Amino acid sequence: MMTLLQLFLSYLKIGFFGFGGGYAMLSLIHSEVVVSHQWLTNSEFSDIVAISQMTPGPIAINSATYIGYEVAGFWGSVVATVAVSLPALTLMLLLTIFFLRLRNNRYVKGVVAGMRPVVIGMI
């Protein structure tokens, strides 16, 4: 049980402070998994990163799933995956609620209308 809590807290920290995408998170994941908790060796971590790159999906979530499974089995993979996704999910939920409350505001409508050509240009 303590391992699941440690896994959850470690990956929650990675989710909160891992800015710049999955590849930027790898050093933080390595620090937590290999250096701090010694759940894996450097060789095992390298193998998991390679597998995470080959499978479809974000590397941070893939590696969280694999590392969680290695550390604590099925429930470890669930806990690590949920924990690394939770900060982004929470932020998007709060932003969506905020936007839905203000979507009829004329200033917000103006900003969204101004962003449309930029988004089309980026696509």
Steps between C-alpha positions, in 0.01 A plus 500: 500500500784738583656434160177602324488823700866575422435422135197729495685788667807461278298502178276780624816706552619406151162603357505835678860598432573326170462792259592468134350163414596140556863524390556788739347289778745214452771652719248557780364147459857364511573700813191367677507140383871418482674748732251577780304177541730254320203313357691436176859488382633729228488211254138416580405868473667525158310193382170645619570832326575312176177301527306818583632665185393210281144473629231747393414776742684757708833378634432627854177302528648190337802503728280561806293197409803276448689622806190473718455143384864415575478653847157385621329289233164585345391748768839669483452564129151642563619722787804634311302569182219680684746701710705625205181595310315657793661849499440557128148360521417721799639810329306434180181439698539828688577692180197347329271596788647852499456532122143368505404757762651783296425388145223759457723784621567741212873520576537124500304481174737758353809307609362173359406673172853643480657161562311324219721627214813419702383144567409453131844631404670262739306204363 
